[in-house]
Structure formats: structure tokens, C-alpha cells
Amino acid sequence: MNLVDNLSQKMSGQPQVERTSSYMALVNWVIQKRWWLLVSVITLSVFMPVAVIGLSWLSPQTEDWQHLMDTVLNELMVNTLVLAVGVALGVFVLGVSLAWLTAMCQFPGRNLFDWALMLPFSVPAYVMAFCFLGLLDYSGPIQTWIRSHLSADFDLPVRNAAGVICVFVLAFYPYVYMLARTAFTNQGRGQMDAARGLGCNSWQAFWRVMLPMARPAIAAGMALALMETLADFGAVSVFNFDTFTTAIYKSWYGLFNIYAAAQLASLLLVFVIFCLWLEQTARGRARYDQSERQQKQNLYRLTGWQASAASLYCLLILLLAFILPVSQLVWWVVETQFEDFNARFVQLMVNTLGLGSTAAVMTVIIALVMAFAQRVEKNPVLDRMARFSTLGYALPGTVLAVGLMVWFSWLDNSLIEIVRNIFGINVGQLFLGSVFALLVSYSVRFLAVAYGPVQSRLQAIRPSLHEAAQSLGASQRQILWRVYLPMLRPGILVAGLLVLVDVMKEMPATLLMRPFGWDTLAVRIYEMTSEGEWERAALPALTLVIVGLAPIIVLMSKSRKDH
């Protein structure tokens, strides 16, 4: 006899008053511990995919691993390492140099470039990838023109590691640019001038003083760029450049082996954790304190060739990272005369917006629960659980999707077995391949995106308001609805908008976990680019770029207010 039967028998043998008292005690306990229970469920939803991926090694897939080692495993590891190193160096150089110019120097066009250099945020990496190939591939307009007018034998290979790295650097340098620009702006030129007054030249003052003080911001931006690079599936697929993400997808859809996919995902997860650990170790116990900028600082005025070089440099990056890709998309859309703007496209937009808005609402509600629980309980254990819950953003979409699929598959099989044994009927899968599973993956993946704006806004609310409401007899629910929510509305709107756009652009998790018939704009782009039909992928890609401009406007507006 199991535990549930024993408890039921004991409860049934009790007098009615005692049973009611026991139920009420249980209800009261749940009410008292509701914040702990809610945060525990959220933390468990992040922990389970990671745990399941690790436990997948309990079922070793010897034949599949032997096949991978004999064919592509070494190539996967080398490609992933080369990609990570190349992108890290590239985003560092571009992001830091552009941030320094726009934050500390005055040159023609500086006010324009200051915000325009953030526009590449709106172009997904996989969109930039097929635009890049459409322009620069052997049959593209640039090489065709060169062979027609300059050299008939000209052939510049772009489907290689260098081409993929260039695309990722142009797509992800804004992470470093945005954070480094804020750090340099807060520092001002006072410390730079002080270092020069102590005998350092301009380069020495930059390398020894300004750059080390901005290191936390730069490291955070590089970490975000690396996470996005390792999580990407669409861009590397366009280039036929095999990495761990493509191998995970092929193991699931090619070998039909979810355990092999989970074990590959575990290797990618180890690589991600190693990159984060390496940065933390390199930072050590160093402190990077700096005071906030109190007044507007004078900029270094560039003149002559230096001013022209700064303007041309910023213009070149903006041209390559935003103007050319968007212009190519517009050209393809006009060239095809909007032939794909039909009922199928409308359905794709409905699916994309429906999934995005639903996931945004779910994720913002979860972020509110975590932030409010921290405010109410004020417990360090709860704080650590909340921080752990936001680590889903560091999980590549393929890793998270595979972990959730294994977990939901086990749940489905267990439920099917229980229903068959108890009721004698056969039921189908409830979780795997459902919209609910897809929404869970979105919420876990982008919880950090929603939690940041909500938590920062909540911290700006004085605790005395909470105490005053309690002294007037308001319950926790009334305080949440009548005090916090109205004041949190700006943060909630920003969080929802950011999650909406991220979900709309998400490709790996959507490809792996979407139910039948729930294709999105990102899935449509993958289908068309995998067949080499760049023109037909242009309309959904341009739609995503236009929608992606919304958070850019929000970020620029916030940056203007802060500075």
C-alpha cells in the first residue's frame, strides 16, 4: 500500500472535525509558504532541463557516439572553439572602439552614430547571414560585377569560418558597444586627464586606466555575445558550418535519438559554463569601483584626418551591419512583388505574435512573482534561488529544448503508464509537442530578460510604501495590485516588449519543440534559406527587423534619460 493510500485511510478514520482541522492546517501552511513554493517551482523549471541533460549519460549511446567520433565530432569541437574565440575578439575590438569614439570624442556625425550604431540589434544573426551571402557569394552582385569589369577569374570564398565570424561580430557587437559606452560615459575624461598628467600618453592612459575600469561592462557584453553565438542555429546552418547546435538538431531529426542529442547538448553546456568560469577567474578579486558622472563632461575634439577617419569608421560599420542587410531585404521584397504576402504569411504572423505575446505575459508574471517574493520575504536563500532561475538565458536554445523534451517525454510516459494501470485506457502525449511545452521553454529561456527591468523598477520603490500600506490594513494581494503594479507599469511594459521580440526571433527552440502546424516567421526563414531561396525569406525577415526596432527605441530612450 503506497503513502497516499495510507494517508487517505488515516484521514478517513479521523472524526470530521479533525479531518477539517488537518485540511485547514495544510491550507494555512501553503498560504504561509506560497512565495517559497512559487519560487521553488520556477527554480525547478530551470534546474530540471540541466539535470536531465546530465542524467542522459546514464543511457550511453555507444553506436551513435562512435559514428560521431568517426565523422564530425573533432570538426564540431574545432569549429565551435574557433567561432567563440573569433567572435570574442571581434566584438571586443568593434564594441570598445565604437563605444570610445561615441562616448569620449567629438567628430562629425557623432550624435547620429551614438544611437544608430545600436540599430544592428534589430537584425537577427540568421537574417544577416543570408543577406551577407546574397551580396558576397560567388553568384552575388558584388563578385559578379568584379568578374565582369575587373577580373574574370575573381573568386572570393565566403562560406567559411571567417565569413561566419564576420556575420556574428556585426550582429552582436552592440552588446559590447552599449555596455562599454555607458561605462566610458560614467567615467568621463577626468581620470584620463589625470593619468596623462602623471606622464602617460593617450594610449597608455586608455590601456592602463580607462579600459580596466570598464572591464566588468565589457566582459558582460562579451559574455552575452558568446552566449548568443553558441546558441545560434540559423546563421551557421545558412553557411553549412557545423557546430554543436547543428549537431544537436541533426541528432534529434536525423538520427532520431534524443539521448544522443542530450549528450551533445551537455558538452555544449560544459563549454558555456567553462567560458563563464574563465572570465570570473580572470577577474579574480579585483575591484572596479567608479563614481557616477555628476555633470556633463567635455569631449575630446577630433580634427583633420582623425575626425574624418572616425566618421568613416562608424559609417562603414553601420553600413555593413544595418544599412546593407536591410536594403538587400527591401530590394528582394520589391523584386518578388510581395508574392508571399498571402494567407499563409498572415497565419505565420498570427502564430508568431500569438506565441510571443503569450510567452511575454507568462514570463512577466513569473518575473513579478520572483521579484515580489524577494521584496516580501527578504531571505538570502530565496535571493539565490531567484538568481539561479535567471540562468536560463545562458542556456543555448538547443540545450534547453533538448532538456525539456527529455523531461516532458518522461512525464508523458509516466502519466500514460499511470492512466493505463488505474483506468485501463490509453491516452496520448500531453506535454511533448504541445504549445504549453514551447511556452515553458520560452519562459525559462527569457526569464532574465523580463526579470531585469521588473527588478530594477521594484528596487526604486521605497519599502516605506509597503509598510504604510500594511499599517492601513492592506493585505499582500492588495498591496501588490494597488501599490506595486501601478508603479511597476513602465518596467512591466519594457520587460514584455523585450520578451516579445526575443521570442519572435527565437529559432532553435521553436524548430525543435513547435507543435505540428505552429510555424513562425523564424521557421519560415529557416525553411526558405535551407533551400537557397533568399528572396522568399526576405519578407518574413524584414518583418522581424521592423518589429525588432521597438526595443531599440526603448533602449535608446532609456539611454538618453540616463545620460
C-alpha positions in Angstrom: 0.0 0.0 0.0 1.5 3.4 -1.0 1.9 6.5 1.0 -1.2 8.2 -0.5 -3.4 5.3 0.4 -2.1 5.2 4.0 -2.7 8.9 4.4 -6.2 8.6 2.9 -7.1 5.7 5.3 -5.8 7.6 8.3 -7.7 10.7 7.3 -10.9 8.7 6.7 -10.6 7.2 10.2 -10.5 10.6 11.8 -13.5 12.4 13.1 -14.9 15.1 10.7 -13.7 17.9 12.9 -10.1 16.5 13.0 -10.1 16.0 9.2 -11.3 19.6 8.7 -8.6 20.8 11.0 -5.9 18.9 9.2 -7.0 20.2 5.8 -7.1 23.8 7.2 -3.7 23.4 8.6 -2.4 22.2 5.3 -4.1 25.2 3.5 -2.7 27.6 6.0 0.8 26.2 5.6 0.5 26.5 1.8 -0.6 30.2 2.2 2.2 31.0 4.5 4.8 29.4 2.3 3.3 30.4 -1.0 6.2 32.6 -2.1 8.7 29.8 -1.3 6.6 27.3 -3.2 6.2 29.6 -6.3 9.9 30.4 -6.5 10.8 26.7 -5.9 8.6 25.7 -8.9 10.3 28.4 -11.0 13.8 27.3 -9.9 12.9 23.7 -10.6 11.8 24.5 -14.1 15.3 25.8 -14.8 17.1 23.1 -12.9 15.3 20.1 -14.5 16.4 20.6 -18.1 20.0 20.9 -16.9 19.7 17.9 -14.6 18.1 15.8 -17.3 20.8 16.6 -19.8 23.4 15.5 -17.3 21.5 12.3 -16.4 21.3 11.4 -20.1 24.7 9.9 -19.8 23.2 7.1 -17.7 22.0 5.8 -21.1 25.1 5.9 -23.2 24.5 5.8 -27.0 27.6 3.9 -28.0 26.9 3.4 -31.7 25.8 6.9 -32.3 28.8 8.3 -30.4 31.2 6.0 -32.4 29.6 7.3 -35.6 30.0 11.0 -34.4 33.7 10.4 -33.4 34.5 8.7 -36.7 32.9 11.5 -38.7 32.3 15.0 -37.3 33.0 15.3 -33.6 36.5 16.7 -33.9 35.3 19.2 -36.5 32.4 20.2 -34.3 34.8 21.0 -31.4 37.3 22.9 -33.5 34.6 24.9 -35.3 32.9 25.8 -32.0 36.1 26.9 -30.4 37.3 28.9 -33.5 33.9 30.6 -33.6 33.9 31.5 -29.9 37.4 32.9 -30.0 36.9 34.8 -33.2 33.6 36.4 -32.2 35.0 37.3 -28.7 37.9 39.2 -30.3 35.8 40.8 -33.0 33.1 42.1 -30.7 35.7 43.4 -28.3 37.5 45.4 -31.0 34.4 46.8 -32.6 32.4 47.3 -29.5 35.1 49.0 -27.4 36.4 51.2 -30.3 33.0 52.4 -31.3 32.0 53.0 -27.6 35.1 55.1 -27.0 34.6 57.2 -30.1 30.9 58.0 -29.4 31.3 58.4 -25.6 34.5 60.4 -25.4 35.2 62.1 -28.7 33.6 64.8 -30.8 33.6 64.3 -34.5 31.2 64.9 -37.5 28.1 62.7 -37.2 28.8 61.7 -33.6 25.3 62.5 -32.4 23.8 60.3 -35.2 26.2 57.4 -34.7 25.7 57.5 -31.0 22.3 55.8 -31.3 22.4 54.5 -34.9 25.2 52.0 -34.0 22.6 50.2 -31.9 20.3 49.5 -34.8 22.0 46.1 -35.7 20.3 44.8 -32.6 17.1 44.6 -34.7 18.7 42.3 -37.3 18.8 38.6 -36.2 22.1 36.9 -36.9 20.5 34.3 -39.3 18.9 37.2 -41.3 22.3 39.0 -41.6 23.8 35.6 -42.6 21.7 35.1 -45.7 21.9 38.8 -46.6 25.7 38.5 -46.4 25.7 35.5 -48.7 23.2 37.1 -51.0 25.5 40.1 -51.5 29.0 38.5 -51.3 28.6 34.9 -52.5 30.1 33.8 -55.9 26.8 34.4 -57.7 26.1 37.6 -55.8 26.0 41.1 -57.3 29.4 42.2 -55.9 31.5 39.3 -57.2 29.6 39.2 -60.4 30.3 42.9 -61.0 34.0 42.3 -60.2 34.3 39.4 -62.7 32.5 41.5 -65.4 34.6 44.7 -65.0 37.8 43.9 -63.2 38.9 40.3 -63.2 37.2 37.4 -64.9 38.9 34.9 -62.6 37.9 36.6 -59.3 36.6 34.2 -56.7 36.4 35.2 -53.0 35.2 32.3 -50.8 32.9 33.5 -48.1 31.3 30.2 -46.9 33.9 29.6 -44.3 34.8 30.3 -40.7 35.9 33.8 -41.4 32.6 34.6 -43.1 30.6 33.2 -40.1 32.7 35.1 -37.6 32.2 38.4 -39.6 28.4 37.9 -39.5 28.3 37.2 -35.8 30.6 40.1 -35.0 28.4 42.5 -37.0 25.3 41.1 -35.4 26.5 41.0 -31.7 28.9 43.9 -31.3 26.1 46.1 -30.0 26.1 44.1 -26.7 29.7 45.3 -26.0 29.1 48.7 -27.6 26.1 49.5 -25.4 27.6 48.5 -22.1 31.1 49.8 -22.8 29.6 53.2 -23.9 27.7 53.5 -20.6 30.9 52.7 -18.7 33.1 55.2 -20.6 30.4 57.9 -20.2 30.2 57.4 -16.5 34.0 57.6 -16.2 34.2 60.9 -18.1 37.6 62.3 -19.1 38.8 63.4 -15.7 40.6 60.1 -14.9 42.1 60.1 -18.4 43.4 63.6 -18.0 44.8 62.6 -14.5 46.7 59.7 -16.0 48.1 61.9 -18.7 49.1 64.4 -16.1 51.1 61.6 -14.4 53.2 61.0 -17.5 51.1 58.6 -19.5 50.4 59.2 -23.2 46.9 58.8 -24.6 47.3 55.1 -25.4 48.9 54.3 -22.1 46.1 56.1 -20.2 43.5 54.2 -22.2 45.0 50.8 -21.7 46.1 51.2 -18.1 43.2 53.2 -16.6 40.1 53.6 -18.7 39.9 50.1 -20.2 40.5 48.2 -16.9 37.8 50.3 -15.2 35.3 49.4 -17.9 36.2 45.8 -17.8 33.1 44.5 -16.0 30.8 46.1 -18.6 32.9 44.9 -21.5 33.1 41.4 -20.1 29.3 41.3 -19.6 28.8 42.4 -23.2 31.3 39.8 -24.5 29.6 37.1 -22.4 26.2 37.9 -23.9 27.7 37.9 -27.4 29.3 34.5 -26.8 26.0 33.1 -25.4 24.2 34.2 -28.5 26.9 32.8 -30.7 26.9 29.4 -29.1 23.1 29.3 -29.1 22.8 30.2 -32.7 21.4 27.7 -35.2 20.2 29.7 -38.1 23.3 31.5 -39.2 25.6 28.5 -39.0 23.0 26.5 -41.0 23.0 29.1 -43.7 26.8 28.8 -44.0 26.7 25.0 -43.7 29.2 25.5 -40.8 28.7 22.6 -38.4 28.8 23.4 -34.7 27.3 21.7 -31.6 23.9 23.4 -32.3 23.6 21.9 -35.7 24.8 18.5 -34.5 22.1 18.5 -31.8 19.4 19.3 -34.3 20.7 16.6 -36.7 20.9 14.0 -33.9 17.3 14.6 -33.0 15.8 14.9 -36.5 18.4 12.9 -38.4 19.3 10.0 -36.0 16.0 10.2 -34.1 18.0 9.8 -30.9 17.0 12.3 -28.2 19.6 10.9 -25.8 22.4 11.4 -28.2 21.1 14.9 -28.7 21.0 15.5 -24.9 24.6 14.2 -24.5 25.8 16.6 -27.2 23.9 19.3 -25.5 25.7 18.5 -22.3 29.0 19.1 -24.0 27.9 22.5 -25.3 26.6 23.3 -21.8 30.0 22.5 -20.3 31.7 24.7 -22.8 29.3 27.6 -21.9 30.0 27.1 -18.2 33.7 27.0 -18.8 33.6 30.3 -20.7 31.8 32.0 -17.8 34.1 30.4 -15.2 37.2 31.6 -17.2 36.0 35.2 -17.2 35.2 35.1 -13.4 38.6 33.5 -12.7 40.5 36.0 -14.8 38.7 38.8 -12.9 39.7 37.4 -9.6 39.2 39.6 -6.6 39.9 42.8 -8.4 37.6 45.8 -7.7 36.4 48.2 -10.3 34.7 50.9 -8.3 34.0 54.2 -10.1 31.8 57.1 -9.3 28.9 58.1 -11.4 29.2 61.0 -13.7 27.8 64.1 -11.9 27.9 66.6 -14.7 28.3 66.8 -18.4 31.9 66.1 -19.4 33.9 67.8 -22.2 34.6 65.5 -25.1 37.9 65.1 -26.9 37.5 67.1 -30.1 39.0 65.3 -33.1 40.2 67.4 -36.1 41.6 66.9 -39.5 42.2 63.3 -40.7 41.3 61.9 -37.3 37.8 63.3 -37.4 37.3 62.1 -41.0 38.6 58.6 -40.0 36.3 58.4 -37.0 33.3 59.3 -39.1 34.2 56.9 -41.9 34.8 54.1 -39.5 31.4 54.5 -37.8 29.7 54.8 -41.1 31.4 51.7 -42.5 30.3 49.6 -39.5 26.7 51.0 -39.7 26.7 50.3 -43.5 27.8 46.7 -43.1 25.8 45.8 -40.1 22.4 47.5 -40.8 22.1 49.6 -44.0 23.2 47.0 -46.5 21.3 44.0 -45.0 18.1 46.0 -44.7 18.5 47.4 -48.2 19.0 43.9 -49.5 15.9 42.7 -47.8 13.8 45.6 -49.2 15.2 45.0 -52.7 14.3 41.3 -52.6 10.8 42.1 -51.3 10.2 44.6 -54.0 11.7 42.3 -56.6 9.3 39.5 -55.7 6.4 42.0 -55.7 5.2 40.8 -52.3 4.1 37.4 -53.9 4.4 35.7 -50.5 2.1 38.1 -48.7 -0.8 35.8 -48.7 -3.0 33.8 -46.2 0.0 31.6 -45.3 2.1 34.6 -44.4 -0.8 36.1 -42.3 -1.1 32.8 -40.4 2.7 32.8 -39.8 2.3 36.3 -38.3 -0.6 35.3 -36.2 1.3 32.3 -34.8 4.4 34.4 -34.2 2.5 37.2 -32.4 0.4 34.7 -30.5 3.3 32.7 -29.2 5.3 35.9 -28.5 2.5 37.7 -26.6 1.5 34.7 -24.6 5.1 33.9 -23.7 5.7 37.6 -22.8 2.7 37.6 -20.4 3.7 34.3 -18.8 7.3 35.4 -18.4 6.5 38.8 -17.0 4.1 37.3 -14.4 6.8 34.8 -13.4 9.3 37.7 -13.1 6.8 39.7 -11.0 6.3 36.7 -8.6 10.1 36.3 -8.1 10.8 40.0 -7.6 7.8 40.4 -5.2 8.8 37.3 -3.3 12.3 38.7 -2.7 10.8 42.0 -1.5 8.3 40.3 0.9 10.5 37.5 2.3 13.9 39.2 2.3 15.7 35.9 2.6 19.2 35.2 1.1 18.2 31.7 0.2 15.3 33.0 -1.8 17.5 35.5 -3.4 20.0 32.8 -4.6 17.1 30.7 -5.9 15.8 33.8 -7.9 19.3 34.4 -9.3 19.6 30.8 -10.3 16.2 30.9 -12.1 17.5 33.6 -14.4 20.4 31.5 -15.6 18.1 30.1 -18.4 19.3 32.9 -20.6 22.8 31.4 -20.5 21.4 28.1 -21.9 21.5 27.8 -25.6 18.1 27.3 -27.1 19.0 23.9 -28.4 20.3 22.8 -25.0 17.2 24.0 -23.2 14.9 22.5 -25.8 16.5 19.1 -25.6 16.5 19.1 -21.8 12.8 20.0 -21.7 11.9 17.4 -24.4 13.6 14.6 -22.4 11.9 15.8 -19.2 8.4 16.1 -20.8 8.9 12.8 -22.6 9.5 11.1 -19.2 6.4 12.9 -17.7 4.3 11.8 -20.6 5.4 8.2 -20.4 4.8 8.1 -16.7 1.3 9.6 -16.9 0.4 7.3 -19.8 1.5 4.3 -17.7 -0.4 5.5 -14.6 -3.6 6.1 -16.5 -3.3 2.7 -18.2 -2.8 0.9 -14.9 -5.6 2.8 -13.0 -8.3 3.3 -15.6 -7.3 0.8 -18.2 -7.3 3.3 -21.1 -4.7 4.6 -23.4 -4.0 8.3 -23.7 -1.7 10.3 -25.9 1.1 12.6 -25.0 0.1 15.7 -23.0 3.3 17.8 -22.9 5.8 16.8 -25.6 5.0 18.5 -28.8 2.5 20.9 -27.2 2.1 24.7 -27.2 2.5 24.5 -23.4 5.9 22.9 -23.7 7.0 25.5 -26.2 5.8 28.4 -23.9 7.7 26.9 -21.0 10.9 26.8 -23.0 10.4 30.5 -23.9 9.7 31.5 -20.3 12.8 29.6 -19.0 15.0 31.0 -21.8 14.0 34.6 -21.5 13.1 35.0 -17.8 16.3 37.0 -17.2 15.2 39.5 -19.9 11.9 40.2 -18.1 13.3 40.0 -14.6 15.9 42.7 -15.1 13.5 45.6 -15.9 11.0 44.5 -13.3 13.5 44.1 -10.5 15.3 47.4 -11.2 11.9 49.2 -11.2 10.9 47.4 -8.0 14.1 48.5 -6.3 13.3 52.1 -7.0 10.1 51.8 -4.9 10.7 52.7 -1.3 10.0 49.9 1.3 8.2 52.5 3.4 5.3 52.5 0.9 4.8 48.8 1.6 5.0 49.3 5.4 2.5 52.2 5.2 0.0 50.1 3.2 0.4 47.3 5.8 -0.3 49.7 8.6 -3.5 50.7 6.9 -4.7 47.1 6.9 -4.0 46.2 3.3 -3.3 42.5 2.5 -0.3 41.4 0.5 -2.6 40.9 -2.5 -4.0 44.4 -2.2 -0.5 45.9 -1.8 0.6 44.1 -5.0 -2.5 45.2 -7.0 -3.0 48.7 -5.7 0.6 49.9 -4.8 3.2 48.0 -6.7 1.6 47.2 -10.1 0.7 50.8 -11.0 4.3 51.9 -10.1 5.8 48.9 -11.9 3.9 49.5 -15.1 6.8 51.1 -17.1 9.1 48.2 -16.1 6.4 45.7 -17.0 5.9 47.2 -20.4 9.6 47.2 -21.2 10.0 43.6 -20.0 7.0 42.4 -22.0 8.3 44.2 -25.1 11.8 42.8 -24.9 10.5 39.2 -24.3 8.0 39.5 -27.2 10.7 40.4 -29.7 13.2 37.8 -28.4 10.5 35.1 -28.7 9.6 36.2 -32.2 13.2 35.9 -33.3 14.0 32.6 -31.4 14.8 29.8 -33.9 16.4 26.7 -32.3 13.9 26.1 -29.5 11.0 26.8 -31.9 12.3 24.4 -34.5 12.8 21.6 -32.0 9.6 22.0 -29.9 6.9 23.6 -32.0 3.7 21.6 -32.4 2.6 20.5 -35.9 1.2 23.5 -37.8 2.7 26.1 -35.5 5.3 27.5 -37.8 6.5 31.0 -37.2 8.3 33.7 -39.2 11.7 32.4 -37.9 10.8 28.8 -39.0 9.7 30.2 -42.4 13.1 31.9 -42.8 14.9 28.7 -41.9 12.9 26.7 -44.5 13.5 29.2 -47.3 17.2 29.7 -46.6 17.8 26.0 -46.3 16.6 25.7 -49.8 18.6 28.7 -51.0 15.5 30.9 -51.7 16.9 34.1 -50.3 14.2 36.2 -52.0 11.3 34.3 -50.4 12.9 34.6 -47.0 13.2 38.4 -47.3 9.6 39.3 -46.4 9.4 37.4 -43.0 13.0 38.6 -42.3 12.1 42.2 -43.0 9.0 41.9 -40.8 11.2 40.6 -37.9 13.6 43.5 -38.4 10.9 46.1 -38.3 9.4 44.6 -35.1 12.9 44.3 -33.6 13.3 48.1 -33.9 10.8 48.5 -31.0 13.2 47.5 -28.2 16.0 49.5 -29.8 13.8 52.6 -29.5 13.2 51.7 -25.8 16.9 51.2 -25.1 17.8 54.4 -26.9 15.2 56.4 -25.0 16.3 55.0 -21.6 20.0 55.7 -22.5 19.1 59.3 -23.3 17.3 59.7 -20.0 20.2 58.2 -18.1 22.8 60.4 -19.8 
